[in-house]
Amino acid sequence: MLNSLLKPYAELTAAAGDISAMAELAAEDAAFESELEPALAAAEQKYEAFELQAMMSGKHDSASAIVSIKPGAGGTDACDWANILFRAYSKWAANHGFDIPKDEIDIEPNLEAGVQSVSFKLVGPYAYGYMQSEIGVHRLVRMSPFGSGDTRQTSFAAVDVLPELPDDIEIVVKDADLEWQHFSTGGPGGQHQNKTQSGARCIHRPTGIRAESRTDKSQHKNKDNALKLLKARLYAIEEQKRIGDTVKAYDAKGEIAFGSQIRSYVMQPYTLVREERDGIDMKTPAINDVLDGDFDQFMHAFLRHKTAKANKTKK
């Protein structure tokens, strides 16, 4: 984590030195002014990236992320909405140099359209730090492509984000507290996955927290994956309790419906993406850009708000 901060700091310091030298040259010869402006713009981008990275000082902010998306109220539209969010985050990841390993994507397709659930790993430094802004319920308002086409449909999807925990963190879960369920995956992957009970679901009885995996043909490996995910969720809950900022998205009984959204995406009768969390004033009419992966302004606003809140608490 320290190296990932020191390198951009060194690059920023070098850029500042270059700009200072260019400014001196431009003061003597106006021909150098054309080179100064783009250098300033590039340095400003580097500074903003460094500032945001410095805000991600949480214990696991620098870790890779495990992202899960699940549809809520809205029927087929909600399943389609969950899939739209998956594609949008995939584009954001590609634009920022994060990797989504194909063998780590766990999709349960919906028969008509979209997905019943999807989870994937986002690999790269500070993936969790950025993606933590997306935890919660996302609300979509549009003309339904699955209905008569003359009424607006509101649908919901919940996004959960967990840090990939390092191997040296030990989380003890009693076997007696676990309930295991096995199921056929029923999705793409060939006859073996469709006909055998290779999928594994783990339920933690004391909390009701659950996790499942269907990515592998081996039930044993899916059980290992599900248990790791369950432990990550339990760890995240305890961390949130410790810092006094428990997120509603981790509540296994939370409803993915009206009144619970963190962000609204409106396509009709106007276009608007609006942050719904108190203290974060961010909105844009460019909904197509957001759904094409441009989440940066919302992620940055969340990080600035979180940092300001933490600083205020310290005082």
Phi, psi and omega in degrees: 000320181297316180298324181290342174268323184292322181297309178297330178294318178296319179295322180292319178296319178295319179296321179296320178295319179296319181294320178299318180293319178296322180296321178295319179294320181294329179292332180267330183219112183300342181296336181278350182297328180294333178275336184289319185298309178295329178294321177296318180297318180294319179293324179296320177296319179295321180294318180297318179296320179293319179300315180294319180295324178294333178288338182271075185254010178296162186304323183237018181300331183277358185279164168294167186235149172249118187248133177234138179233130182225130178290154177238227180295140178130001176060226182297325178300321180293321177297320177294321180296319177299321179290323176298317178297320178301314179296321182294316178293327177296320178292319177300315181299315181297322181289342183245013174079016176270150181253140173242096181301130183298325181283358177255004180271123181245105184242131170249101185290152173268143186299317184277311180192156176074207184226150171279332175190155174210137174224149182204162178257136178250108189259127178152158181299131176068020176300316179292321180303318178284313189285347179297340178292343185266358181294123178137192184263133180248131186249132179242133175238122182200172171281120186294128174282357183251001179247207182285343177088002182245007178228149177281143180240133175254128180224161187226151173214141180257136178246128177241136181229129180234147174284146172284114186283142176292156184295338184277358176271121183257123179240117184269122175234123181289137178302325182292341181270359185253139171243128182252137174233142179237146186207157173282144186290325175069005182244195180299149177142003175097173185299321184302312182293327183283333188257341182253158180276064185275336179290146181228134178236130182244127180241127178271106188302317183297330184248340185082359178293138181227160176209149180216161179215141177221016188285337186247155176286341181269125177297322180300314180292324177294325177295318178298315180297316181296320180293320177298318180293319178299315180297322178297320179293316178296320178296318181297321178298314181295322178295318179294322177296320183298320181267004176068034183221053183298130183269132182301333183298338181276353179285115184298340182261001181298142182265132179267079187201196183305141175086356183246001187286146173263340182208142178244140178239109185250125180253337176216143006274002176219173179250128181196134168247122186229131174287135184253354182281140181301136175089353179246104182264091181215129176203156179206143176279351186277065184295326179296323177294318180297314181286355173262011174108004183269076179264359190306313185298326179284321178295318181293319179298320179297314181297319179295319179295317180298318180294317179297320179296317180295319179296321179294321180295321180297325181288000000 
